[in-house]
Amino acid sequence: MAANVQRRALISVSDKKGLLEFARALVEMNYRLVSTGGTFQELHENGIPVERVSDVTGFPEILDGRVKTLHPHIHAGILAKRDPAHQDELRSRGIEPFSLVIVNLYPFESAVQKSASEQELIENIDIGGPSLIRAAAKNFESVAVIIDPSQYSSVLSELREKGEVSPETRKKLAWEAFSRTAEYDAIISGSLKGILAPEEEHPERYVMAFRKVQALRYGENPYQKSAFYRDIFLNEPCIANARKIKGKELSFNNILDINAALELVKDFEEPTAAIVKHMNPSGIASAGTISEAFTGALGADPLSAYGGIVALNRELDAETAKAMKSIFLDSIVTPAVNSQALPLLEKKKVMILETGPLGGGKLPGTDIKRVAGGILVQSRDISKLDLSALKVVSERKPTGDEMKDLIFAWKVVKHVTSNAIVLARGGMSVGVGAGQQSRVGSVGIAVKKAGERAKGAAMASDAFFPFRDGIDEAGKAGVTAVIHPGGSIRDAEAIEAANGYGMAMVTTGMRCLKH
């Protein structure tokens, strides 16, 4: 297009970052600017030539600004094709086309984050903005749509070099625009659900809004491409908002393991450390200090801990850092890193992530699992053991120390892949059996890992024992107490087996499977 032909750009932005520089550059390239309310004021006060939308439409902004750009003189100028029929119709009606549409939306997301009132949320729902963006994106063959200040630089470069925005760039901008309006609607839908449809636990249409954190090196395997996205409604410390202090870039499998480890220690109030391999804990311990907890977690299964992921629910201090120097670890995630601890690990090839204070633990939310062709949605498991609901079903009651270990083991077993068995003693795991096709198989693995430490240990099972064989396996190894949901048609056989070994048995009435 010839440089002396004047073109029009519509500008209506909430985020005014870079606006003045961008607008001046467009004017220098012979663009006429048309704008609305606050954007018009910003441009006009800074000496940039600009027309009001109301002067173009011949109609004032009304309803406190709710209606500004919803007018044929605006939307026809955006949606018109460049073919003779459309252009003749525009001329017959005195409408000029737009070549650029620069719009970003009311900050609804910010209003949500600030816990705005219902009325404030409603007023931050943009109507004209999404309409302008979608219209321009639909007509990408003729119009370039710009939705974010980060796009200004590349668009200006093309305009200066080529005199227009290339077709390839217009297509990419259109796709980004459609993605943005879809995300915007998803944020509104998710935020207003509690206000407009609080009874809809699982709605007919499930929409999600996630934003990219980063591209990843690869997926579960090197030939799989992957990226990491965070929930728009993120509202607690977690892997998605953790800050990397040192180390390599996160991988797909890193994120899964770090998440598993961090979510485990968040269930504990006392200083707790967990070491995770392949989504399951190899060792976990609670103690008076975080360094003692880490030592206990490492001692639970030193062989499996090699190359593991460590999660702490307290600050990584110098004493704990010293204990970590002797073993190869992949990653450490912690609420904070003490200034004396970091130098001790500076030469160690380990990734360190900071989450900030873990605070009040886990918040209610949604757990989503992907299957081919669909998703499974359930409420997040933030369950806590109801001590008043525990029932002692054996002849012998657990001692005070056994009960502490049973409760500890139960907190751990809900984070182990089912069929899950955890043996614990003295506030630390001594054996973990995970992901087996039979419950007795998991008991056998946990007992083998515990070795002599199985004697006097407490055992937790994430579901009931379908047969007495799991109790027999544990009893022969010296386990003295067991906690499980109960509810099997063969509970009496399991209780009989426990009594035969002098084992205390407690039922919870609830299961905690993790697939």
Sequence and secondary structure as in RCSB ss.txt:
>XXXX:A:sequence
MAANVQRRALISVSDKKGLLEFARALVEMNYRLVSTGGTFQELHENGIPVERVSDVTGFPEILDGRVKTLHPHIH
AGILAKRDPAHQDELRSRGIEPFSLVIVNLYPFESAVQKSASEQELIENIDIGGPSLIRAAAKNFESVAVIIDPS
QYSSVLSELREKGEVSPETRKKLAWEAFSRTAEYDAIISGSLKGILAPEEEHPERYVMAFRKVQALRYGENPYQK
SAFYRDIFLNEPCIANARKIKGKELSFNNILDINAALELVKDFEEPTAAIVKHMNPSGIASAGTISEAFTGALGA
DPLSAYGGIVALNRELDAETAKAMKSIFLDSIVTPAVNSQALPLLEKKKVMILETGPLGGGKLPGTDIKRVAGGI
LVQSRDISKLDLSALKVVSERKPTGDEMKDLIFAWKVVKHVTSNAIVLARGGMSVGVGAGQQSRVGSVGIAVKKA
GERAKGAAMASDAFFPFRDGIDEAGKAGVTAVIHPGGSIRDAEAIEAANGYGMAMVTTGMRCLKH
>XXXX:A:secstr
  TTS EEEEEE S  TTHHHHHHHHHHTTEEEEE HHHHHHHHHTT   EEHHHHHTS  BTTTTBSS SHHHH
HHHH  SSHHHHHHHHHTT    SEEEE    HHHHHHTT  HHHHHHT  SHHHHHHHHHHHTTTT EEE SGG
GHHHHHHHHHHHSS  HHHHHHHHHHHHHHHHHHHHHHHHHHHHHH TT SS SS    EEEEEE S SSSTTS 
 EEEEETT  S SGGG EEEESS   HHHHHHHHHHHHHHTT SS EEEEEETTEEEEEEE SSHHHHHHHHHHH
 HHHHTTEEEEESS B HHHHHHHTTS EEEEEES B TTTHHHHTTS  EEEE    TT     EEEEEETTEE
EEEE       GGG EE SSS   HHHHHHHHHHHHHHTTS SS EEEE SSBEEEEE S SSHHHHHHHHHHHH
GGGGTT EEEESS  SSTHHHHHHHHHT  EEEE    TTHHHHHHHHHHTT EEEE S      
